[in-house]
């Protein structure tokens, strides 16, 4: 393995050496999981692989959490905090278009978001830590979560008590990030990813002939006005120093070129970076939909149907800086990149951070970050060498977090 050992302490050098020693096994695990992807709440084989691996390490295992989730518990040899690590395990409904030998065997399903790597890193770290219990103060909880991709696996895990018995003091997770070079960690205090909510609207007018629009009430024209007006929430109602995104992803209306349809349906998503803006945008969306519809003599058949999704992913500054210090000790100052702005994408790790202080870190996997391979792409293949940094930081946090970070 060609990896720079820039560790600043004897302990950090030992951690990196242990990680390098397990790297080939981590690659094998990652490729096995990549080859057998499963969608949210269907991760039965993946969960079996995880549970068997943890049990072989002598780790206490609970299966069937949030349907297909797995939780492992490892007790250190001295008293200390309860530190949790989470990996998401689900794949996406995408047909893989790579030519690697370990490409997906399941048609139409692919690990296109790096969850295979997240899982392999946490399993590998569990092995290193199980062999070094004498260095652990407290308890380590390994959380393997199903259904991160828009299916609510995170909130289900929290509701089923994954942060209790024993009560978690701090929690940590990664996401592979192709816009960062391999060997880099992306840290940010406060908001690192946006909230995500959705809405679904049906406007009802009156069907008519395309040659006599005055005899109908045009739902398509109404929908077009509403969609345009919604963008003024961002441009004219949101503080320019704040952030919000409103995207309409689908519009469905009509089935004939000369018929004014009775109904038009549109669906969209909202992204924000703080809770107050999130509430205000939701109120504004409803006001505009109902106001414009009324002005154009349309009824709102599905009255907004706003669905709250993922909260803002909010890092705890104290624990975040603690993690950054350990990363620096492991791989040097150049390995840590402080991000100037968050991503407007969303992540259901936010449900855990709503309950417990912790941090979410981007792990650089980009071999060419100037022209990055996109997440959710049918050719997405993150750089496996980044698992050295990922596993090392998990192990470093587990060994060096000897008390609750106040």
QUITA-V622925 format. One record per residue. RES is the residue in one small letter. SS is DSSP state (H for helix, E for strand, L for the rest). OMEGA is omega in whole degrees, -180 to 180 (* if undefined). D_FIRST is the distance of its C-alpha to the first C-alpha in Angstrom with 2 decimals. Layout:
res	ss	omega	d_first
RES	SS	OMEGA	D_FIRST
RES	SS	OMEGA	D_FIRST
//
This chain:
res	ss	omega	d_first
x	L	178	0.00
x	L	-177	3.81
x	L	179	5.90
x	L	177	9.38
x	L	-178	10.96
x	L	-177	14.40
x	L	-176	15.98
x	L	-180	19.65
x	L	179	20.58
x	H	-179	19.85
x	H	-180	19.83
x	H	176	17.35
x	H	178	14.94
x	H	-179	15.50
x	H	-179	14.98
x	H	178	11.56
x	H	177	10.58
x	H	-179	12.38
x	H	177	10.73
x	H	180	7.12
x	H	-178	9.17
x	H	-173	10.87
x	H	-178	8.48
x	H	177	9.28
x	H	177	12.81
x	H	178	12.96
x	H	179	12.25
x	H	179	14.92
x	H	-178	17.26
x	H	-178	17.00
x	H	177	17.79
x	H	179	20.57
x	H	179	22.10
x	H	-177	21.82
x	H	-175	23.60
x	L	-175	26.38
x	L	179	27.35
x	L	-179	30.54
x	L	-177	32.84
x	L	-178	34.03
x	L	175	35.90
x	L	-172	35.09
x	L	-175	31.64
x	H	180	32.92
x	H	178	30.18
x	H	179	27.46
x	H	178	29.39
x	H	178	29.71
x	H	-178	25.98
x	H	-177	25.50
x	H	-180	28.47
x	H	-179	27.61
x	H	-180	24.06
x	H	179	25.52
x	H	178	28.41
x	H	178	26.27
x	L	-178	24.77
x	L	180	28.36
x	L	176	28.45
x	E	-174	31.87
x	E	170	31.88
x	E	-180	34.46
x	E	177	34.53
x	E	177	36.84
x	E	-174	36.59
x	L	178	37.71
x	L	-174	38.09
x	L	179	34.49
x	E	180	32.59
x	E	177	30.91
x	E	176	30.86
x	E	180	29.23
x	E	178	30.33
x	E	-180	28.70
x	E	174	30.95
x	L	-176	29.76
x	L	177	31.65
x	E	-180	33.52
x	E	179	35.48
x	E	-176	34.02
x	E	172	33.61
x	E	-177	32.70
x	E	-178	29.53
x	E	174	28.77
x	E	-178	25.76
x	E	171	26.49
x	E	174	24.66
x	E	-168	26.74
x	L	-175	26.56
x	L	178	28.90
x	L	-176	28.48
x	E	177	30.77
x	L	-177	33.62
x	L	175	31.93
x	L	-178	31.67
x	L	-178	28.11
x	L	175	28.07
x	L	178	24.55
x	L	180	23.84
x	L	-177	20.60
x	L	-177	20.94
x	L	-179	20.80
x	L	-175	23.43
x	L	174	26.16
x	L	-177	28.63
x	L	-177	31.17
x	L	176	33.33
x	L	180	33.73
x	L	-176	31.09
x	E	169	27.57
x	L	-176	24.87
x	L	-179	25.37
x	L	175	24.84
x	L	-179	21.45
x	H	175	23.08
x	H	179	20.92
x	H	177	17.87
x	H	-178	20.05
x	H	-179	21.04
x	H	179	17.68
x	H	-178	16.46
x	H	176	19.73
x	H	-179	19.74
x	H	177	16.32
x	H	178	17.59
x	H	179	20.79
x	H	179	19.20
x	H	-177	17.59
x	H	178	20.98
x	H	178	23.05
x	L	-177	21.53
x	L	-177	22.31
x	H	-178	25.79
x	H	180	27.18
x	H	-174	25.46
x	L	173	26.92
x	E	179	30.32
x	E	-174	31.98
x	E	177	31.01
x	E	178	28.10
x	E	-180	29.14
x	E	-176	26.74
x	E	178	28.53
x	E	-167	27.67
x	E	174	30.18
x	L	161	31.75
x	L	174	33.36
x	L	-173	31.96
x	L	170	32.93
x	L	-178	36.58
x	L	171	37.76
x	L	179	38.01
x	H	-178	35.54
x	H	-179	34.86
x	H	177	38.56
x	H	178	39.18
x	H	-180	36.56
x	H	-178	38.18
x	H	179	41.67
x	L	169	40.82
x	L	-177	39.91
x	L	180	36.12
x	L	178	36.45
x	L	175	38.95
x	L	0	39.29
x	L	-178	37.71
x	L	-177	38.16
x	L	177	34.97
x	L	-179	34.94
x	E	-179	31.96
x	E	-173	29.76
x	E	173	26.48
x	E	175	24.77
x	E	155	22.34
x	E	176	22.83
x	E	-172	20.20
x	E	-175	21.63
x	E	179	21.08
x	E	172	23.27
x	E	180	20.72
x	E	173	17.64
x	L	-177	14.19
x	L	180	13.54
x	L	169	17.29
x	E	176	19.55
x	E	-179	23.13
x	E	172	25.77
x	L	173	29.53
x	L	180	32.41
x	E	-175	35.10
x	E	175	35.05
x	E	175	31.70
x	E	-171	32.91
x	L	167	36.44
x	L	179	38.90
x	E	176	39.72
x	E	-179	43.22
x	E	174	45.01
x	E	-174	48.61
x	E	-172	50.67
x	E	170	54.13
x	E	174	56.96
x	E	-178	59.84
x	E	176	63.08
x	L	179	65.81
x	E	-179	68.46
x	L	179	68.06
x	E	178	70.08
x	E	-179	70.64
x	L	-180	68.65
x	L	-178	71.95
x	L	-175	73.39
x	H	-179	70.72
x	H	180	73.47
x	H	178	74.21
x	L	172	70.73
x	E	-166	68.22
x	L	-180	65.02
x	H	180	61.92
x	H	178	59.62
x	H	178	61.13
x	H	179	60.90
x	H	179	57.22
x	H	178	56.56
x	H	180	58.38
x	H	-178	56.54
x	H	179	53.08
x	H	-178	54.03
x	H	-180	55.58
x	H	-179	52.55
x	H	177	50.58
x	H	176	53.06
x	H	179	51.62
x	H	-173	48.50
x	H	-173	50.41
x	H	-179	53.54
x	H	-179	53.09
x	L	177	49.61
x	L	-180	49.10
x	L	178	47.37
x	L	174	45.03
x	L	-179	44.10
x	L	172	42.25
x	E	175	43.33
x	E	173	42.67
x	E	-178	45.15
x	E	172	44.20
x	E	-174	46.48
x	E	180	44.41
x	E	168	47.26
x	E	-180	50.95
x	E	179	53.08
x	E	170	56.75
x	L	175	59.37
x	L	177	59.56
x	L	-175	62.20
x	L	-176	62.61
x	L	-180	66.21
x	E	172	65.99
x	E	-175	65.45
x	L	178	63.37
x	L	-172	64.38
x	E	171	60.87
x	E	-179	57.63
x	E	173	54.46
x	E	-179	51.46
x	E	-177	48.34
x	E	-179	45.92
x	E	180	43.39
x	E	177	43.56
x	E	177	40.75
x	E	-177	41.48
x	L	172	39.86
x	L	-170	42.46
x	H	-179	44.78
x	H	178	48.06
x	H	179	47.18
x	H	180	46.12
x	H	-177	49.59
x	H	179	51.47
x	H	179	49.84
x	H	179	50.70
x	H	-179	54.32
x	H	179	54.53
x	H	-180	53.26
x	H	-180	55.95
x	H	-177	58.63
x	H	180	57.91
x	H	-178	57.70
x	H	-179	60.99
x	H	180	62.70
x	H	179	61.95
x	H	179	62.74
x	H	-179	66.06
x	H	-177	66.95
x	L	175	66.46
x	L	178	68.35
x	L	172	65.30
x	E	173	64.56
x	E	-173	61.12
x	E	170	60.96
x	E	-171	57.59
x	L	173	58.05
x	L	178	54.70
x	L	-178	52.78
x	L	-178	50.17
x	E	177	47.26
x	E	-179	45.21
x	E	-176	41.54
x	E	173	38.57
x	L	172	39.32
x	L	175	37.60
x	E	-169	34.12
x	E	180	34.95
x	E	174	32.51
x	L	-174	33.98
x	H	-177	33.60
x	H	-178	33.41
x	H	178	30.64
x	H	180	28.83
x	H	174	28.89
x	H	180	27.85
x	H	180	24.68
x	H	178	24.09
x	H	178	24.55
x	H	178	21.90
x	H	179	19.43
x	H	179	20.41
x	H	-179	19.98
x	H	-170	16.43
x	H	175	15.13
x	L	-177	18.22
x	H	-177	21.28
x	H	-179	19.80
x	H	-176	17.81
x	E	177	21.21
x	E	178	23.58
x	E	-174	27.10
x	L	-178	28.57
x	L	-179	32.09
x	L	180	33.23
x	L	172	32.59
x	E	177	32.01
x	L	169	35.18
x	L	-176	33.33
x	L	-172	33.87
x	L	-176	32.07
x	L	167	33.67
x	L	178	31.62
x	H	180	34.61
x	H	177	36.77
x	H	-177	34.80
x	H	172	34.87
x	L	-175	38.62
x	L	-171	38.99
x	L	176	36.37
x	L	-179	34.84
x	E	-177	31.17
x	E	178	28.75
x	E	-171	27.05
x	E	173	24.03
x	E	180	22.57
x	E	-178	18.79
x	E	178	17.75
x	E	-174	16.29
x	E	174	17.92
x	L	175	16.39
x	L	-174	19.99
x	H	176	21.74
x	H	176	24.86
x	H	-168	25.44
x	L	169	23.74
x	L	-171	23.63
x	L	169	26.24
x	L	-179	26.15
x	L	175	28.49
x	L	-180	27.98
x	L	177	28.14
x	L	-176	25.02
x	L	177	22.94
x	L	180	19.24
x	L	-179	17.16
x	L	-176	13.61
x	H	-179	11.61
x	H	180	8.75
x	H	179	11.74
x	H	175	11.83
x	H	179	9.66
x	H	-177	12.69
x	H	-179	15.13
x	H	-179	14.62
x	H	-178	14.42
x	H	176	17.67
x	H	-179	19.42
x	H	180	18.78
x	H	178	19.70
x	H	-178	22.86
x	H	-177	23.83
x	H	-173	23.69
x	H	176	25.15
x	L	-172	27.92
x	L	178	30.51
x	L	179	33.57
x	L	-179	34.91
x	L	-177	34.24
x	L	*	37.76
//
